[in-house]
Structure formats: structure tokens, C-alpha cells
Amino acid sequence: MPSSHGFSKSEALYAELFNSAIAALATGTHSDHALLLLHERYREAEGGEAVQRKWLLRSLISTPARTPLGVAVKLSVACRLDGYLDAAQEASDGPVGSHIIVSALIDSLAQAQLLPTNRNDPRH
């Protein structure tokens, strides 16, 4: 069934992203340390108080991303909030605007070297 397949794909992407964010936080020197820390707090507060989650989300939005990992973290929150990743995989009517957000997330993950790139360079 496509939805369960899409779910497992999206969970694998998020797991890889979260593992890399945690590893980057452990160094204490990552350029997006503050952003990654806010993201970790936001994830921890998922079942918690709405006011705290709103504050964390606003802080996450207003903290600039300086690396592909930081961009990927922000895009992953957007995709997660609105279900974009699963929707893009299941869209029977073709792509819509939110699919560009999903594409940007996957590009950011690849640039952060979290995913292998399968793109061939036409200059070779």
C-alpha cells in the first residue's frame, strides 16, 4: 500500500536527519548549534504544552540557518507540520507547490551529506 510505504520512507529520512543533528550537537561547535538545539527542544515538546511549542517554533523560525543541516532541520519541521512528505509521495493528481518544499528538503539532506547523491554530472 503506497501510504505505508511512503510513511516508512519519510520516517527513514527523519531518523537520518535527527541522528545527524544529534551528532552535530554533541560536538558543541556546529555553526547551527543554536538552531539544532531549538529543534531538539521542539521535538521533545511534541506532546507537551501548546504555548511552549509555539514559542519554540517561533524561535526556530527566527533563528537563521547557516548550513545545509540547519536548512534541512527547518524544512523537516515544515514538512512534518503539514504532512508534505507523505502527500508528495501519494499525490495522484501530480505535483503541487508543497512538493517543492519536499524537494528542497531532500536537496538539503544531500548537501549536508546525510543522503547519498545519485545525480550524474553531465560534464563528465
TORTI-440182 format. One record per residue (C-alpha): x, y, z; residue in three letters. Coordinates in Angstrom, 3 decimals, decimal comma. Layout:
<atoms>
<atom <X; Y; Z>; ala>,
...
</atoms>
This chain:
<atoms>
<atom <0,000; 0,000; 0,000>; met>,
<atom <1,513; 3,354; -1,002>; pro>,
<atom <0,781; 5,206; 2,233>; ser>,
<atom <2,571; 2,722; 4,457>; ser>,
<atom <5,487; 2,660; 2,008>; his>,
<atom <5,634; 6,473; 1,991>; gly>,
<atom <5,451; 6,548; 5,780>; phe>,
<atom <8,464; 4,289; 6,125>; ser>,
<atom <10,420; 6,394; 3,626>; lys>,
<atom <9,627; 9,623; 5,469>; ser>,
<atom <10,477; 8,070; 8,835>; glu>,
<atom <13,821; 6,890; 7,457>; ala>,
<atom <14,622; 10,424; 6,249>; leu>,
<atom <13,692; 11,932; 9,601>; tyr>,
<atom <15,672; 9,314; 11,525>; ala>,
<atom <18,765; 10,033; 9,443>; glu>,
<atom <18,307; 13,785; 9,872>; leu>,
<atom <17,774; 13,517; 13,634>; phe>,
<atom <20,814; 11,264; 14,099>; asn>,
<atom <22,974; 13,760; 12,220>; ser>,
<atom <21,567; 16,688; 14,201>; ala>,
<atom <22,277; 14,895; 17,477>; ile>,
<atom <25,823; 14,096; 16,336>; ala>,
<atom <26,348; 17,746; 15,358>; ala>,
<atom <25,021; 18,916; 18,732>; leu>,
<atom <27,433; 16,587; 20,504>; ala>,
<atom <30,394; 18,454; 19,004>; thr>,
<atom <29,227; 21,725; 20,587>; gly>,
<atom <30,862; 23,648; 17,744>; thr>,
<atom <28,427; 23,260; 14,842>; his>,
<atom <27,600; 26,533; 13,050>; ser>,
<atom <23,879; 25,895; 13,573>; asp>,
<atom <24,246; 24,762; 17,194>; his>,
<atom <21,507; 27,105; 18,495>; ala>,
<atom <19,111; 26,096; 15,710>; leu>,
<atom <19,751; 22,381; 16,236>; leu>,
<atom <19,251; 22,798; 19,987>; leu>,
<atom <15,918; 24,583; 19,424>; leu>,
<atom <14,878; 21,783; 17,092>; his>,
<atom <15,747; 19,173; 19,720>; glu>,
<atom <13,695; 21,052; 22,340>; arg>,
<atom <10,811; 21,354; 19,875>; tyr>,
<atom <10,857; 17,592; 19,227>; arg>,
<atom <10,971; 16,866; 22,963>; glu>,
<atom <7,922; 19,113; 23,499>; ala>,
<atom <5,785; 17,359; 20,836>; glu>,
<atom <3,249; 16,017; 23,304>; gly>,
<atom <3,558; 18,930; 25,694>; gly>,
<atom <2,187; 22,364; 26,332>; glu>,
<atom <0,979; 24,274; 23,249>; ala>,
<atom <2,339; 27,616; 24,479>; val>,
<atom <5,852; 26,213; 24,847>; gln>,
<atom <5,660; 24,581; 21,403>; arg>,
<atom <4,545; 27,878; 19,825>; lys>,
<atom <7,420; 29,734; 21,470>; trp>,
<atom <9,922; 27,105; 20,346>; leu>,
<atom <8,529; 27,120; 16,805>; leu>,
<atom <8,753; 30,933; 16,628>; arg>,
<atom <12,329; 30,782; 17,908>; ser>,
<atom <13,170; 28,092; 15,358>; leu>,
<atom <11,726; 30,213; 12,545>; ile>,
<atom <13,595; 33,355; 13,576>; ser>,
<atom <16,978; 31,641; 14,024>; thr>,
<atom <18,870; 31,770; 10,721>; pro>,
<atom <20,234; 28,558; 9,237>; ala>,
<atom <23,901; 28,736; 8,295>; arg>,
<atom <24,477; 25,218; 6,951>; thr>,
<atom <22,615; 22,672; 4,804>; pro>,
<atom <21,888; 20,717; 8,010>; leu>,
<atom <20,231; 23,787; 9,526>; gly>,
<atom <18,171; 24,329; 6,369>; val>,
<atom <17,178; 20,647; 6,392>; ala>,
<atom <16,072; 20,911; 10,027>; val>,
<atom <13,804; 23,872; 9,246>; lys>,
<atom <12,379; 22,222; 6,141>; leu>,
<atom <11,776; 18,976; 8,030>; ser>,
<atom <9,664; 20,835; 10,592>; val>,
<atom <7,595; 22,399; 7,796>; ala>,
<atom <7,169; 19,047; 6,065>; cys>,
<atom <6,233; 17,352; 9,320>; arg>,
<atom <3,715; 20,021; 10,374>; leu>,
<atom <1,754; 19,876; 7,150>; asp>,
<atom <2,367; 16,272; 6,079>; gly>,
<atom <4,122; 17,377; 2,883>; tyr>,
<atom <6,442; 14,407; 2,548>; leu>,
<atom <3,706; 11,792; 2,622>; asp>,
<atom <1,431; 13,958; 0,462>; ala>,
<atom <4,129; 14,323; -2,194>; ala>,
<atom <4,622; 10,574; -2,358>; gln>,
<atom <0,901; 9,866; -2,645>; glu>,
<atom <-0,268; 12,709; -4,930>; ala>,
<atom <-2,340; 11,113; -7,668>; ser>,
<atom <-3,039; 14,432; -9,423>; asp>,
<atom <0,607; 15,283; -9,894>; gly>,
<atom <2,878; 17,670; -8,038>; pro>,
<atom <1,696; 20,771; -6,211>; val>,
<atom <3,601; 23,706; -4,712>; gly>,
<atom <4,355; 21,977; -1,426>; ser>,
<atom <6,280; 19,295; -3,299>; his>,
<atom <8,974; 21,907; -3,961>; ile>,
<atom <9,451; 22,106; -0,186>; ile>,
<atom <9,921; 18,334; -0,115>; val>,
<atom <12,414; 18,574; -2,978>; ser>,
<atom <14,328; 21,311; -1,125>; ala>,
<atom <14,407; 19,129; 1,998>; leu>,
<atom <15,878; 16,213; 0,073>; ile>,
<atom <18,408; 18,529; -1,626>; asp>,
<atom <19,439; 19,940; 1,753>; ser>,
<atom <19,854; 16,465; 3,194>; leu>,
<atom <22,047; 15,506; 0,245>; ala>,
<atom <24,117; 18,695; 0,576>; gln>,
<atom <24,535; 18,012; 4,283>; ala>,
<atom <25,856; 14,602; 3,161>; gln>,
<atom <23,086; 12,821; 5,019>; leu>,
<atom <21,896; 11,073; 1,883>; leu>,
<atom <23,957; 9,722; -0,991>; pro>,
<atom <23,532; 11,695; -4,196>; thr>,
<atom <22,547; 9,732; -7,293>; asn>,
<atom <22,778; 12,642; -9,662>; arg>,
<atom <25,183; 12,325; -12,564>; asn>,
<atom <27,209; 15,356; -13,546>; asp>,
<atom <26,531; 15,927; -17,285>; pro>,
<atom <30,037; 17,420; -17,668>; arg>,
<atom <31,678; 14,020; -17,089>; his>,
</atoms>
